[in-house]
Amino acid sequence: MFTGIIEEIGIIANIERSANSCKLIISAKKIIDDCKDGDSISVNGTCLTVTKRLAGGFVADVMAETMRRTNLDDLKTGDKVNLERSLRLSDRLGGHIVAGHVDEVGTVIELIPEGIATLMRIKVSSDLMRYVAVKGSVCIDGVSLTVTDVTDTSFQVSLIPYTKEITILGLKRLGDKVNIEADMLARYLERLMIAPNNEQKSAIDEEFLAKHGFM
């Protein structure tokens, strides 16, 4: 589990590709201080396992399914990536609970300056938009952000200067692909609201959520 608070920007030092997988060699400093083989690290929002700790970074394998579902297959040597170590029980939860399981790859379709911030709009599928709501949380390339606007097939977030400085989101341009993970709480709520196989209907419905301030 992760929080969506990026700890460091790493650099792809090398990529070893094979038919159905690839090996990423990532240069990093801060996050490898207490890193060991077998640890989980979020790379652009994708949970990867450290297969070998290096003096100046780490190695992680990317399987075929992960390559299909994320933007990691598009990485090149020298590219920068967002990095975050897995959450410990003693850590503060500064963002929101992130699994590191990317739902789909979105496309940056709008970048609008607004004062010192930048409004970024991302196009995704209508299916994913069921789990995205204004003022709700979403994870973009591993960064926890608050949704400011939605349409049927897109959502908008606001990037403050600090976020643009300490993550790779400040480097994004129109047409760039980004990993998207919807808030898992939205998925659980949907599951609770749908009665499987016509079984007893859940007490949690739209009226219940509205009454208790969730809608």
C-alpha positions as CSV (number, residue, x, y, z in Angstrom):
1,M,0.0,0.0,0.0
2,F,1.1,3.6,-0.7
3,T,-0.1,7.1,0.0
4,G,0.4,8.9,-3.3
5,I,3.0,11.2,-1.7
6,I,6.1,11.1,-3.9
7,E,9.4,10.7,-2.1
8,E,11.9,11.1,-4.9
9,I,12.2,11.4,-8.7
10,G,14.3,8.5,-10.0
11,I,15.9,8.1,-13.4
12,I,15.8,5.0,-15.7
13,A,19.5,4.0,-15.9
14,N,18.9,1.1,-18.2
15,I,16.1,-1.2,-19.5
16,E,16.7,-4.9,-20.4
17,R,13.8,-6.1,-22.5
18,S,12.7,-9.6,-23.3
19,A,9.8,-11.1,-25.2
20,N,7.2,-10.8,-22.4
21,S,8.8,-8.7,-19.7
22,C,11.5,-6.1,-19.0
23,K,13.9,-5.3,-16.2
24,L,14.2,-1.7,-15.0
25,I,17.4,-0.4,-13.5
26,I,16.4,2.8,-11.7
27,S,18.8,5.3,-10.2
28,A,17.7,6.6,-6.8
29,K,19.1,7.9,-3.5
30,K,16.6,8.7,-0.8
31,I,14.3,5.7,-1.1
32,I,17.1,3.1,-1.0
33,D,18.4,4.2,2.4
34,D,16.4,1.4,4.1
35,C,15.5,-0.6,1.0
36,K,16.1,-4.3,0.7
37,D,15.4,-7.1,-1.8
38,G,11.7,-8.0,-1.8
39,D,10.5,-4.5,-0.8
40,S,7.6,-2.9,-2.8
41,I,8.2,0.5,-4.5
42,S,5.7,2.5,-6.5
43,V,7.1,3.4,-9.9
44,N,4.8,5.9,-11.6
45,G,2.0,4.5,-9.4
46,T,2.8,0.9,-10.3
47,C,3.7,-1.4,-7.4
48,L,6.9,-3.2,-8.3
49,T,9.1,-5.5,-6.3
50,V,12.8,-4.7,-5.7
51,T,14.7,-7.7,-7.1
52,K,18.1,-6.3,-6.3
53,R,19.2,-3.3,-4.3
54,L,22.1,-1.4,-5.9
55,A,24.5,1.1,-4.4
56,G,22.8,3.9,-6.3
57,G,19.4,2.5,-7.1
58,F,17.5,-0.8,-7.5
59,V,16.3,-3.3,-10.1
60,A,12.7,-4.3,-10.7
61,D,11.0,-6.7,-13.1
62,V,7.9,-5.7,-15.1
63,M,5.7,-8.5,-16.3
64,A,3.7,-8.6,-19.5
65,E,0.4,-7.9,-17.8
66,T,1.9,-4.8,-16.1
67,M,3.4,-3.6,-19.4
68,R,0.0,-3.9,-21.0
69,R,-1.9,-2.0,-18.3
70,T,0.5,0.8,-17.5
71,N,2.8,3.3,-19.3
72,L,6.0,1.6,-18.0
73,D,6.4,-0.1,-21.4
74,D,6.9,3.4,-22.9
75,L,9.9,4.2,-20.7
76,K,13.3,4.9,-22.2
77,T,16.7,5.2,-20.7
78,G,17.1,8.6,-19.1
79,D,13.3,9.1,-18.4
80,K,12.3,10.3,-14.9
81,V,9.9,8.4,-12.7
82,N,7.9,9.1,-9.5
83,L,9.0,6.8,-6.6
84,E,7.4,6.0,-3.3
85,R,8.2,3.3,-0.7
86,S,5.4,1.2,0.6
87,L,3.4,2.5,3.6
88,R,4.5,1.5,7.1
89,L,2.0,1.4,10.0
90,S,3.9,4.2,11.7
91,D,3.7,6.5,8.7
92,R,1.4,9.5,8.4
93,L,-1.2,9.2,5.7
94,G,-0.7,12.4,3.8
95,G,-2.5,11.5,0.6
96,H,-5.0,8.6,0.3
97,I,-4.8,4.8,0.3
98,V,-3.2,3.7,-3.0
99,A,-2.8,0.1,-4.0
100,G,-0.3,0.6,-6.8
101,H,-2.7,-1.3,-9.1
102,V,-3.2,0.9,-12.2
103,D,-6.7,0.9,-13.5
104,E,-5.9,2.2,-17.0
105,V,-3.6,4.6,-18.9
106,G,-5.1,8.1,-19.4
107,T,-4.1,10.9,-21.8
108,V,-3.3,14.5,-20.9
109,I,-5.7,16.5,-23.1
110,E,-5.5,20.0,-21.5
111,L,-3.0,22.1,-19.6
112,I,-4.3,25.5,-18.5
113,P,-2.4,28.0,-16.4
114,E,-4.4,29.3,-13.5
115,G,-2.5,31.8,-11.4
116,I,0.5,29.8,-10.0
117,A,-1.2,26.5,-10.6
118,T,-1.8,24.4,-13.7
119,L,-5.2,22.8,-14.5
120,M,-4.5,19.3,-16.0
121,R,-7.4,17.4,-17.7
122,I,-7.0,13.7,-18.4
123,K,-9.1,11.7,-20.8
124,V,-10.1,8.2,-19.5
125,S,-12.8,5.6,-20.3
126,S,-16.4,6.3,-19.2
127,D,-16.2,3.0,-17.2
128,L,-13.4,4.5,-15.0
129,M,-15.3,7.8,-14.6
130,R,-17.9,5.9,-12.5
131,Y,-15.3,6.0,-9.7
132,V,-14.1,9.6,-10.1
133,A,-16.0,12.4,-8.4
134,V,-15.4,16.1,-7.7
135,K,-13.4,16.6,-4.5
136,G,-12.6,12.9,-4.5
137,S,-9.1,11.5,-4.7
138,V,-7.3,10.0,-7.8
139,C,-3.8,8.8,-8.3
140,I,-1.9,10.0,-11.4
141,D,1.5,8.4,-12.1
142,G,1.6,7.7,-8.4
143,V,0.6,11.2,-7.2
144,S,-2.4,11.6,-4.9
145,L,-4.5,14.5,-6.2
146,T,-8.0,16.0,-5.6
147,V,-10.4,16.1,-8.5
148,T,-11.7,19.6,-9.4
149,D,-14.0,18.8,-12.4
150,V,-15.4,15.9,-14.3
151,T,-17.1,15.1,-17.6
152,D,-18.3,11.7,-18.9
153,T,-14.8,10.8,-20.2
154,S,-12.4,13.1,-18.4
155,F,-11.4,14.7,-15.1
156,Q,-9.4,17.7,-14.1
157,V,-6.9,18.3,-11.3
158,S,-5.0,21.3,-10.1
159,L,-1.2,21.1,-9.9
160,I,0.4,23.5,-7.5
161,P,4.1,24.6,-8.0
162,Y,5.3,22.2,-5.3
163,T,3.7,19.2,-7.0
164,K,5.2,20.2,-10.3
165,E,8.6,20.6,-8.8
166,I,8.9,17.3,-6.8
167,T,7.1,15.0,-9.2
168,I,7.2,14.3,-12.9
169,L,3.7,15.8,-13.5
170,G,5.4,19.2,-14.0
171,L,7.1,17.6,-17.1
172,K,3.9,16.4,-18.8
173,R,2.8,17.7,-22.1
174,L,-0.4,17.4,-24.2
175,G,-0.8,13.8,-25.4
176,D,1.4,12.3,-22.7
177,K,0.2,9.0,-21.2
178,V,-0.3,8.7,-17.4
179,N,-1.1,5.8,-15.1
180,I,-4.5,6.2,-13.4
181,E,-5.7,4.5,-10.2
182,A,-9.2,5.4,-9.0
183,D,-9.9,5.7,-5.3
184,M,-10.5,2.1,-4.1
185,L,-13.2,3.3,-1.6
186,A,-15.4,4.2,-4.6
187,R,-15.1,0.6,-5.9
188,Y,-16.0,-0.9,-2.5
189,L,-19.0,1.5,-2.2
190,E,-20.2,0.3,-5.6
191,R,-19.8,-3.3,-4.6
192,L,-21.8,-2.7,-1.4
193,M,-24.6,-0.9,-3.3
194,I,-25.0,-3.8,-5.9
195,A,-26.9,-6.8,-4.6
196,P,-25.3,-9.9,-6.2
197,N,-27.6,-12.5,-7.7
198,N,-30.7,-10.7,-6.4
199,E,-29.7,-11.4,-2.8
200,Q,-30.8,-9.2,0.1
201,K,-30.3,-5.5,-0.9
202,S,-27.6,-3.6,0.9
203,A,-28.7,-0.9,3.3
204,I,-26.1,1.4,1.7
205,D,-27.8,3.2,-1.2
206,E,-27.7,6.6,-2.8
207,E,-30.2,7.9,-0.2
208,F,-28.0,6.6,2.7
209,L,-24.9,8.2,1.2
210,A,-26.6,11.5,0.7
211,K,-28.1,11.5,4.2
212,H,-24.7,10.9,5.7
213,G,-22.9,13.6,3.7
214,F,-21.1,11.3,1.1
215,M,-23.0,12.8,-1.9
